[in-house]
Amino acid sequence: MTLSFLAVALKFQTAVFFRLPATVRTALSVLHAGIVVANVSLYGLLCAIDYNRLDLPPALRVAGGVMAFTGIYLILAGILTLRAALFFPESDGRLVTGRLYLLVRNPMYLGGITGSLGIALAVASLYALYYTGIFAIVLYTVSRLEERDLARRFGREFETYRRQVPRLMPTPASISAFARSFRREAQR
């Protein structure tokens, strides 16, 4: 899993990625999608094999379910925001900093970690909890690699954004900025 996600991160080092032939870029993008599907499948298998192994209180399992839905929401909202750039990064694209990206710089990674932890708690799986820990470390590492590329591509604009918005864990200031974005839209 770790190697597969690090391989995905290398795809986003656009200085190299965009020098590759179009067929290789497409193949890497398809591989990226395949890695995501394979990892979700592996996680589901771990949950099924280890279902109900932990003796967790019902309230914690319900909280896990809420966390799982929150994580899935963050992932889907991130996908809808990035659209095709998720798997096919653009060399001259714009830095995405709106709405969801006011909360954290990597909302889909936050969603993956939150959702994974939530599912592990909801199904009371020790293996899934281990997987979540490794997954969180891998996504943190991948986010650092991707952000090096963003800093190179967007320079000062990214540095300003980076100073204002946390990488993976929302802060009171980022939650407030996220909430204000909804109020501004409602006032229009």
Secondary structure, 3 states (H helix, E strand, C coil): CHHHHHHHHHHCCHHHHCCCCHHHHHHHHHHHHHHHHHHHHHHHHHHHHCCCCCCCCHHHHHHHHHHHHHHHHHHHHHHHHHHHHHCCCCCCCCCCCCHHHHCCCCHHHHHHHHHHHHHHHHHCCHHHHHHHHHHHHHHHHHHHHHHHHHHHHHHHHHHHHHHHCCCCCCCHHHHHHHHHHHHHHHHC
